[in-house]
């Protein structure tokens, strides 16, 4: 009777983390879309009926909504780092043999937010609401025409390397993007970015964006385009008429 073979010992490779710092430069404008404090309060506490005086108020406060669309920390604009991790995970779908879930498990972005360097402008768009009738409305958001940021990315080796992480981030910037109307959604091509190089031109551009003051632009935003300027002028005229 043949002697049964013993199973070979299971070889489990040891996994480790490594870290890489990568800077990205916006290729198309970034549109912020944070939830306003008013919306958060409504989710937590529930809505209430408006008083007669409140019903007479202007429907929108564009400059307040512009500021609410951003996350501001110590006077500077920051952006959720999860947006970049999600973009990299989506870009992983274009890599043969890699899945979105595996990218999410193998990538770690330890910070909650990253700084957005540049100057925000106020952008007013006619949008469609999510109700059944797709009711048109006006939405005010912050837009960074020129922007950059730096990402602290940890990854699992030997599954990934610094080169593959950089390539994945570059692919995410090209095909997915971050923010509203981003490339991933198809309708818009906003929020795309590229990897910064060690060239003098990229280093100078990032330094210039870092040095740009944001406080004045947050307090007194400049319209991002002609439509935004027109809508904002109409709002200011109505505000003056009701004063």
Buried (B, 14 or more C-beta within 10 A) or exposed (E): EEEEEEEEEEEEEEEEEBEBEBBBBBBBBBBBBBEEEEEEEEEEEEEEEEEEEEEEEEEBBBBEBBBBBBBBEEEBBBBBBEBBBBBBBBBBEEBEEBEBEBBBEBBBBEEEBBBBBBBBBBBBBEBEEEEEEEEEEBBBBBBBBBBBBBBBBBBBBEBBEBEBBBBBBBBBBBBBBBBBBBBBEEEBBBBBBBBBEEEEEBEEBBEEBEEEEBEEBBEEBEBBBEEBBEBBEEBEEEEEEEE
